[in-house]
Amino acid sequence: MQKILISEADFDIKAEYAALKKTGVGAVVMFAGIVRDTAKDPQLVAMTLEHYPGMTEQEIDNIIKQAEARWPLQGVRVIHRVGRLLPEENIVFVGTASAHRAAAFESAAFIMDYLKTNAPFWKKEESKTGSVWVDARQVDETALKKWQ
């Protein structure tokens, strides 16, 4: 199974689960991030994600290798979409498979925390009043510290 995919195309969560489950493990943990619903943020029109091809995949590979060194994983899958995304569309998928639930949960959280802070993605939010590039958030930096 290919571990990393950066794509403009949407992904199928059910198919990703099936692929991770085939690794013959006892636990699969998945996280899917989506563009906020406009009912909760009525100003949001769209989000555009950009990345640095080659560098992005390299950094995600480094994050996965760190997770595999810390936990006994039989499967890992990271998908990150780029391009213009509308509210309620999928953005990111992180899936981990292990013999034990703790390793699957912890590794998925670890990968997501590192993706939010270390992977070279740039996010622009488009609202009814204009567009703005989103800065790194302190809450993401704080989440990362628990793994160090």
C-alpha positions in Angstrom: 0.0 0.0 0.0 1.3 3.4 -0.9 1.7 5.4 2.3 1.4 8.9 1.0 -0.9 10.6 -1.5 -1.1 14.3 -2.3 -3.9 14.9 -4.7 -6.6 17.3 -5.8 -9.0 14.4 -6.0 -11.3 13.3 -3.1 -10.6 10.1 -1.3 -12.9 7.2 -0.3 -12.7 6.7 3.5 -14.4 3.2 3.3 -11.8 2.0 0.7 -8.9 3.4 2.9 -10.3 1.5 5.9 -10.6 -1.7 3.9 -6.9 -1.4 2.8 -5.7 -0.8 6.3 -7.8 -3.6 7.6 -6.2 -6.1 5.1 -2.9 -5.7 7.0 -4.4 -8.3 9.5 -4.3 -6.1 12.5 -6.4 -5.7 15.7 -7.0 -2.0 15.4 -7.4 0.6 12.7 -7.7 4.3 13.7 -8.6 6.9 11.1 -8.9 10.7 11.1 -10.5 12.7 8.4 -10.3 16.5 8.3 -13.0 18.4 6.4 -13.5 22.0 5.4 -15.8 23.7 8.0 -19.5 23.7 7.3 -20.8 27.2 6.4 -23.6 26.8 9.0 -20.8 27.0 11.6 -18.8 29.6 9.7 -21.2 31.5 7.4 -18.4 33.7 6.0 -16.3 30.8 4.6 -16.7 30.3 0.9 -13.7 28.0 0.1 -10.2 27.0 1.2 -7.2 26.7 -1.1 -4.3 24.4 -0.1 -0.9 24.6 -1.8 2.2 22.6 -1.2 5.8 22.2 -2.4 5.8 19.0 -4.5 8.6 16.6 -3.5 9.3 18.4 -0.3 5.9 17.8 1.1 6.0 14.0 0.4 9.6 13.9 1.9 8.4 15.6 5.1 5.3 13.4 5.4 7.6 10.3 4.9 9.8 11.5 7.7 6.8 11.9 10.0 5.6 8.4 9.2 9.1 7.0 9.8 9.1 8.6 13.2 5.7 7.1 14.0 6.8 3.7 12.9 9.9 3.9 15.1 7.8 4.7 18.1 4.8 2.3 17.7 4.4 -1.2 16.2 2.5 -0.3 13.0 1.5 -2.7 10.3 -0.1 0.0 8.1 0.0 3.8 7.6 -1.8 5.9 5.1 -1.7 9.7 4.8 -3.7 11.5 2.1 -3.7 15.3 1.8 -5.7 17.2 -0.7 -4.6 20.4 -2.4 -6.3 22.9 -4.6 -9.6 24.8 -4.0 -11.9 22.9 -1.6 -15.5 23.8 -0.7 -17.2 23.5 2.7 -17.8 19.9 3.8 -15.2 18.5 1.4 -12.4 16.2 2.7 -9.0 17.7 3.3 -6.9 15.1 5.0 -6.9 11.5 5.9 -4.6 9.8 8.4 -5.0 6.1 9.0 -2.9 3.8 11.2 -3.1 0.0 11.8 -1.6 -1.9 14.7 -2.1 -5.0 16.7 -3.2 -2.8 19.6 -5.6 0.1 19.9 -3.3 2.3 22.0 -0.6 2.2 19.3 -3.1 3.0 16.5 -4.7 5.9 18.4 -1.4 7.4 19.6 0.4 7.1 16.2 -2.6 8.7 14.3 -2.6 11.6 16.7 1.2 12.0 16.5 1.1 12.0 12.7 -1.7 14.5 12.6 0.0 16.8 15.1 3.2 16.7 13.0 1.3 17.3 9.8 -0.3 20.4 11.1 3.0 21.9 12.1 5.8 20.4 10.0 4.4 19.5 6.6 4.8 22.3 4.0 1.2 23.2 3.2 -0.1 26.7 2.9 -3.8 27.4 3.5 -5.8 30.3 2.2 -9.4 30.9 3.4 -11.7 32.6 1.0 -14.6 34.5 2.7 -17.4 36.7 1.4 -15.2 39.7 2.3 -11.9 38.5 0.7 -9.1 36.0 1.1 -6.4 35.6 3.8 -3.5 33.2 4.2 -3.9 31.3 7.5 -1.0 31.6 10.0 0.2 28.7 12.1 -1.8 28.4 15.3 -0.3 28.2 18.8 -2.7 25.4 19.7 -1.0 23.2 17.0 2.5 24.1 18.4 1.3 23.2 21.9 -0.1 19.9 20.7 3.2 19.0 19.1 5.1 19.5 22.4 3.5 16.5 24.0 5.4 14.2 21.6 8.8 15.7 22.2 
